Amino acid sequence: MKKNYSASLIALLFLCLACSDDDNTKDPSSLPAKALDQYGGALVNIEQLTNEMEFIAREALTGTFTSFLTCSNIQTTIDGADKVYTITFSGGACADNRKRSGQLRVAVNQGTLEVMIQTTTLVRDAHSLEGIFSFQPVTQDQKAYTKLVVLNGKWTEDGRSITFTANKQYSWLQGRQTPAPDDDRLEVVSGDYFITIPSVGPCEAEIKTPLQIHGECAARLHLPVSGKVTLETIQYTKTVSFGDGACASAPTQE
């Protein structure tokens, strides 16, 4: 009788432990997992948007506005040392099949070649972008880079405003000497981001392996085709992988 009682007690103990494990699996991880999924999607949008601004800055430096900029109206003025382009989109579909409306003010300092882009009610595919994007040429170890700083970015989608800051450094891989953007290949060699989503909270992100942007990938214009970014909250860390270098690859979350 005593033996049967002990066996029953052990069985009950294992059952309780199994139930406890199930509760621990569901409870703390469910909400943060959703949050990281949201942050992964937000990061992909922010990465593409900041790279789009970098493309506009490059076009302003050369004064040749190609790709999706051909559907805009561009006015040029001089403001002290700055050459200022006012770029206005009227809402029609552009060369990348995206619809844009609103304005950008792009100021190029003709002495330092620094570029400042300020959005004015810019809307892309029904989502709005606000912020000031500052680009500065820098040299490190005898190599040229472009440094981007975003201090007050805001991307509004599906009724919520995602705020972000970013610091990134770009370098050329190929295509710098040709006017057409199709052969451009750039690398985001380093970068960090601070992203806040309403009702979810803040998240930090950092580039772990350089991101490559290929101009020939029309379907993924300004979106990296390779490289990894780590997303981190107080309790959880995940990685967004942008692909294996092929145009057909898509971002995934690991």
C-alpha positions, 0 to 999 in steps of 0.5 A, a space after each residue: 500500500 505504501 509503495 502505491 502511494 509513493 508511485 501516485 505521489 511521484 506521478 502527481 509531482 511530474 504532472 504539476 511540473 509539466 503544467 508549470 512548464 507550460 505556463 512559463 512557456 506561454 506567459 512571459 514570452 507571448 507579448 514580447 514575441 509579438 513586440 519583436 515581430 512588430 519591431 522587425 517590420 518597423 526596422 525593415 520600413 525604417 531601413 528602406 526609408 533611410 536608404 531612400 533618403 540617402 539616394 535622394 542626397 546622392 542625387 542632389 549632390 550630382 544634380 541629376 534626379 533619376 528613378 522615382 524622382 522623375 515624377 516630382 517637380 523640382 525647384 532650385 534656389 540658393 540660400 547662402 552657401 546652400 543650394 536648395 532643392 524643393 521636391 514636390 510629389 503630386 500623388 501619382 505613381 512613380 518609377 518604383 510603382 509607389 505613390 508619393 505626395 508632399 514635399 522634401 526640402 533638400 539643402 546641399 552645402 556647396 562648400 562641405 558637401 553636407 546634405 540636409 533633407 527635411 520632409 514636409 508632409 511626405 506621404 508614401 503609399 498612404 503612410 507618412 514620413 517626418 524628420 530631418 536627415 543629415 548626411 556628412 562625408 567623412 574619412 576613416 582609415 583613408 576610406 570615404 564614407 557617408 554618415 547619416 544621422 536621424 534625430 526625430 524620425 516618425 513613420 506613421 502607418 495603420 494609425 500608429 506613429 513609430 518614432 526612431 533615431 538612427 546613426 549609419 555609415 555608408 560606403 560605395 562598392 560599385 557604380 559611383 562613377 556612372 550616372 545610372 542607378 541600376 549598377 549602384 551597390 552600397 554597403 551600410 557598414 555600421 549603424 544603430 537605431 532606437 525605435 519606439 512603437 506605441 503600446 509596446 515600448 522602446 527597442 534598440 537595434 544594431 547592425 551586426 553584419 554589413 547591409 548591402 543595397 543593390 540598385 539592380 534589385 528593382 523589386 527591393 529598391 533601397 532595401 538591403 539584400 543581405 546583412 543582419 541587424 540585432 533587435 534588443 529589448 530589456 528581456 529579449 534579443 532577436 535578429 533580422 536577416 535581410 537575405 542572402 544577396 539575391 534580389 528575390 530574397 526577403 527579410 526574415 526574423 531569427 
